[in-house]
Amino acid sequence: MALRMGIEEEYFVVDPGSREVVPRAAAVVRRAERALGERASTELVDFLAEAKTPPCDDLDKLEEQVGSMRAAMAGAAAAEGVRLAATGTPVLGDLVPAPIGAGARYAESLAFYRALDDEQSICSCHVHVEMPDRERAVAVSNHLRPWLPTLLALAANSPYWAGRDTGHACWRVMTWARWPVAGPPPYFESYGHYEELVGTLLGCGALMDTGTIFWDVRPSARLPTVEVRLGDVAPTAADASVFAALIRALVEMSVRAVEAGEPPPDPPQEMLRAAYWLAARDGLAGGGVDVCTGRPATFRELAGDLLAHVLPALRDSGDLDRVAAGVRRLMTGGTGAERQRAAYRRRGRLTDVVDAALLRTRAL
């Protein structure tokens, strides 16, 4: 039986005239809650609205849920006189310092992390895959580590920041990297090792609480899942669903390796950091590195390696054709970052980039 999966997405609230981000997320979420209940929520920054799917065991169901969720969020935004855009960073707007949402937890974050919160206007996609326990989630995390830069390249959708092309395909991950506990997770000997390190980080004051463990793979703090949280928000529901199915297949292959007693690869953290930067700079179009061997390789080649690695799991779940087609679509049609830049090149207007990224009131 296929592991269940779910998606959390964040979207920017934008003014329909200027296309700049505006701090209206709280109002949008209040209205969206009529359709989505607790699946709609605010985030640290009031430019961002978040929504979540329920757990799904089937790719068709997941894409349907993402589409209907996006439609509900877009409808709520339209009723409030604003729009929502699926980009990893804000294309236009006055961003710093960011407007922090209301509530004691956000105020505590601002006091604890200070100016780090000022530039947290970033939208990501978190994929959850169910796990029997946290011990298994940590073991799976070890097996996922070598593939994280390739996943990052596939999901790149944040080249612009406040009216400027950053020169990166995924600027969001560059801003995120400044946090004390973020990026690729360390190698863990066991769940006990994970708890020990987290305890040390809490004790020395590098973490506000366990909810601010921002490694790109972690046992979820509140759900029985392993959470893969490194991707930019996807341009479309189809892109998001394919990305989630690819991650589920990678988790499934990792579970099989754990059950077979296969030792996980342990690439150096410095190599992972370098590969992350290469993926963030040029995305799928650029050159990267096999983090286990140090062999230079393009991210297109590495994406092919990833697809070959998860082939058995994709066949078993029935997702092979959809996921392979989705990866080919990224190869030929471009990642979200490439599509954003293509929208700009047509007329040289960043407002066109925002318009191309708007969520619609129908499922896409």
C-alpha positions in Angstrom: 0.0 0.0 0.0 1.4 3.4 -1.0 2.4 5.8 1.8 0.0 8.7 2.2 1.3 12.2 1.4 0.2 15.8 1.7 1.3 19.3 0.8 1.5 22.6 2.6 1.9 25.7 0.4 2.4 29.4 1.0 1.2 32.2 -1.4 1.9 35.9 -1.6 -1.0 38.3 -1.2 -0.6 40.9 -4.0 -2.5 44.1 -4.9 -4.2 43.6 -8.3 -3.3 47.0 -9.5 0.4 47.4 -8.6 1.1 43.7 -8.3 3.1 44.5 -5.1 2.8 42.3 -2.0 0.4 43.7 0.6 -0.1 42.8 4.3 -3.6 41.4 3.9 -3.1 37.7 4.6 -5.0 37.6 7.9 -8.2 38.8 6.2 -7.7 36.3 3.3 -7.2 33.4 5.7 -10.3 34.4 7.8 -12.4 34.2 4.7 -10.7 31.0 3.4 -11.4 29.3 6.6 -15.1 29.1 5.7 -14.2 26.6 3.0 -11.0 25.1 4.3 -11.3 25.3 8.1 -8.0 24.8 9.9 -6.3 23.9 6.5 -6.0 27.7 5.9 -3.6 29.6 8.1 -1.5 32.7 8.5 2.3 32.7 8.6 5.0 34.8 10.3 4.8 37.5 7.7 1.4 39.1 6.8 2.3 39.0 3.1 1.8 35.2 3.2 -1.2 32.9 3.4 -0.8 29.2 3.8 -3.0 26.2 2.9 -2.7 22.5 3.4 -4.2 19.4 1.8 -5.5 16.4 3.7 -3.4 13.2 3.5 -3.8 11.5 0.1 -2.8 8.0 -0.9 -3.2 8.6 -4.6 -1.7 11.2 -7.0 -5.0 12.0 -8.7 -6.6 12.7 -5.4 -3.6 14.9 -4.3 -3.7 17.0 -7.5 -7.5 17.4 -7.1 -7.0 18.5 -3.5 -4.2 21.0 -4.4 -6.4 22.4 -7.2 -9.5 22.9 -5.1 -7.4 24.3 -2.2 -5.8 26.9 -4.5 -9.2 27.7 -5.9 -10.6 28.3 -2.4 -7.7 30.5 -1.4 -7.9 32.4 -4.7 -11.6 33.0 -4.2 -11.1 34.2 -0.7 -8.4 36.6 -1.9 -10.6 38.0 -4.7 -13.5 38.6 -2.2 -11.0 40.7 -0.2 -10.0 42.7 -3.2 -6.5 41.1 -3.6 -4.9 38.2 -5.4 -2.5 35.4 -4.5 0.7 34.5 -6.4 2.7 31.3 -6.3 6.3 32.5 -6.4 9.0 31.6 -3.9 10.0 35.3 -3.3 8.1 38.5 -3.9 8.5 39.9 -7.4 7.4 43.4 -6.5 6.9 45.4 -3.2 8.4 47.2 -0.3 9.7 44.2 1.7 12.0 45.1 4.6 11.1 45.1 7.4 8.4 42.6 6.8 5.0 43.1 8.4 4.9 40.5 11.2 1.5 38.8 11.8 -0.4 39.2 15.0 -0.1 36.8 17.8 2.2 36.0 20.8 4.2 33.4 18.9 5.1 35.7 16.1 6.1 38.4 18.6 8.3 35.9 20.4 9.9 35.0 17.1 10.7 38.6 16.4 12.2 39.1 19.8 14.2 35.9 19.5 15.4 36.0 15.9 15.4 39.8 15.5 16.3 41.0 12.0 16.2 37.5 10.6 12.4 37.9 10.5 12.7 41.1 8.5 13.4 39.3 5.2 11.2 36.2 5.7 8.9 37.0 2.8 9.4 33.6 1.2 6.9 31.0 0.0 7.7 27.3 0.1 6.2 23.9 -0.5 6.4 21.3 2.3 5.7 17.7 1.4 4.7 15.3 4.2 5.0 11.5 3.8 3.6 9.3 6.6 5.9 7.4 8.8 5.3 4.7 11.5 7.5 6.6 14.0 10.2 9.2 14.4 13.0 6.6 14.5 12.0 5.6 10.9 11.6 9.3 9.9 15.2 10.1 11.0 16.6 7.0 9.3 14.8 8.0 6.1 16.2 11.5 6.4 19.7 10.1 6.2 18.9 8.3 2.9 17.3 11.5 1.4 20.3 13.8 2.0 22.2 13.1 -1.2 19.2 13.9 -3.3 18.2 17.2 -1.7 20.2 19.5 -4.1 18.6 17.9 -7.1 15.1 18.3 -5.6 16.0 22.0 -5.0 17.0 22.5 -8.6 13.7 20.9 -9.8 11.6 23.1 -7.6 13.4 26.5 -8.2 10.8 29.2 -8.6 12.2 32.4 -7.0 14.5 34.4 -9.3 13.1 37.9 -8.4 13.3 39.9 -5.2 11.6 43.3 -4.9 11.9 44.3 -8.5 15.3 42.8 -9.1 16.5 39.7 -10.8 18.8 38.1 -8.2 20.7 36.1 -10.8 19.6 33.0 -8.8 16.9 30.5 -9.8 16.1 29.9 -6.1 16.8 33.1 -4.1 14.4 31.8 -1.3 16.9 29.2 -0.2 19.7 31.8 0.0 17.7 33.9 2.4 16.7 30.8 4.4 20.3 29.7 4.8 21.0 32.4 7.3 18.9 30.8 10.0 20.8 28.9 12.7 19.1 25.5 12.1 18.3 25.3 8.4 19.4 23.7 5.1 20.3 20.1 4.7 20.0 18.1 7.9 23.0 16.4 9.5 23.6 12.7 9.5 21.9 11.1 12.5 23.0 7.8 14.1 19.5 7.4 15.6 16.5 9.2 16.8 18.2 9.5 20.1 21.1 11.3 18.4 18.5 13.6 16.8 16.9 14.4 20.2 20.3 15.0 21.8 21.4 17.5 19.1 18.0 19.3 19.3 18.3 19.4 23.1 21.7 21.0 22.8 20.5 23.6 20.3 17.6 24.4 22.6 19.9 24.6 25.6 22.4 27.0 24.0 19.7 29.3 22.6 20.0 28.6 18.9 16.4 27.4 18.7 13.4 29.1 20.1 11.5 25.8 20.3 11.1 22.6 18.3 8.8 24.3 15.9 11.8 26.3 14.6 13.8 23.3 13.5 14.1 24.4 9.9 16.2 21.6 8.4 15.0 20.7 4.9 14.1 17.2 6.1 12.8 16.6 9.6 10.3 14.5 11.6 7.3 16.7 11.7 6.7 18.4 15.0 3.0 17.8 14.9 2.2 15.0 12.4 3.3 11.3 12.0 5.3 12.2 8.9 8.7 12.9 7.6 8.6 16.5 6.2 10.6 17.6 3.2 10.5 21.4 3.2 13.1 22.6 0.7 11.1 23.4 -2.4 9.8 26.8 -3.6 6.0 26.9 -3.9 5.2 25.4 -7.3 3.7 27.4 -10.2 0.8 25.0 -10.7 -1.2 22.3 -8.9 0.2 19.8 -11.4 3.8 20.8 -10.7 3.2 20.6 -6.9 1.6 17.2 -7.1 4.3 15.7 -9.3 7.0 17.1 -6.9 5.2 15.5 -4.0 4.9 12.1 -5.8 8.6 12.2 -6.6 9.4 12.8 -3.0 7.0 10.0 -1.9 8.8 7.6 -4.2 12.2 8.7 -2.9 10.9 8.2 0.7 9.6 4.8 -0.3 13.0 3.8 -1.7 14.6 5.0 1.5 12.2 3.0 3.6 13.2 -0.1 1.6 16.9 0.6 2.1 16.4 1.0 5.8 14.4 -2.2 6.1 17.1 -4.0 4.1 19.8 -2.7 6.5 21.6 -0.8 3.8 23.9 1.9 5.3 22.9 5.4 4.1 25.4 7.5 2.2 27.0 10.2 4.3 28.2 13.0 2.0 30.1 15.8 3.7 28.0 18.7 4.9 30.4 21.0 3.0 29.7 19.2 -0.2 25.9 19.4 0.3 26.2 23.1 1.0 28.1 23.7 -2.2 25.6 21.6 -4.2 22.8 23.6 -2.6 24.3 26.8 -3.8 24.9 25.5 -7.3 21.3 24.4 -7.4 20.0 27.7 -6.1 22.1 29.7 -8.5 21.2 28.0 -11.8 18.5 25.5 -11.1 17.9 22.7 -13.4 19.8 24.5 -16.2 23.1 24.5 -14.4 25.9 22.3 -13.4 26.1 20.6 -10.1 28.0 17.8 -8.4 27.3 14.2 -7.2 27.7 14.9 -3.5 28.7 11.3 -2.8 31.6 11.1 -5.3 32.5 14.7 -6.0 31.9 14.1 -9.7 30.8 17.2 -11.6 27.4 16.6 -13.3 24.6 18.8 -14.6 21.4 18.9 -12.6 19.6 17.5 -15.7 21.9 14.5 -15.4 21.3 14.3 -11.7 17.5 14.6 -12.2 17.8 11.6 -14.5 19.7 9.7 -11.9 17.0 10.5 -9.3 14.3 9.3 -11.6 16.1 6.1 -12.3 16.6 5.6 -8.6 12.9 5.9 -7.7 11.7 3.9 -10.7 10.6 0.8 -8.7 8.6 2.9 -6.3 6.9 4.9 -9.0 6.0 1.7 -10.8 4.5 0.2 -7.7 2.4 3.3 -6.9 1.3 3.7 -10.6 2.8 7.2 -10.7 5.6 6.4 -13.2 4.1 7.9 -16.3 2.8 11.1 -14.6 6.0 11.8 -12.7 8.3 11.0 -15.7 6.1 13.3 -17.8 6.3 16.0 -15.1 10.1 15.8 -15.0 10.3 16.0 -18.8 8.0 19.0 -18.7 10.5 20.7 -16.4 13.4 19.7 -18.6 11.8 21.1 -21.8 9.4 23.8 -20.6 11.6 25.1 -17.8 11.3 25.3 -14.0 9.2 27.9 -12.3 12.3 30.2 -12.3 12.7 29.8 -16.0 9.0 30.4 -16.7 9.1 33.6 -14.6 12.0 35.0 -16.6 10.3 34.0 -19.8 7.2 36.0 -18.8 9.4 39.0 -18.1 11.3 38.7 -21.5 8.1 38.9 -23.5 7.5 42.7 -22.7 10.1 43.5 -20.1 7.5 44.0 -17.4 7.7 42.5 -13.9 3.9 42.9 -13.6 3.6 40.2 -16.3 5.7 37.9 -14.0 3.2 38.4 -11.2 0.2 38.0 -13.5 1.6 34.6 -14.8 1.9 33.4 -11.2 -1.6 34.3 -10.0 -3.7 31.6 -8.5 -7.0 31.4 -10.4 -10.5 30.9 -8.9 -10.7 27.6 -10.7 -8.5 24.5 -10.1 -5.4 24.5 -12.2 
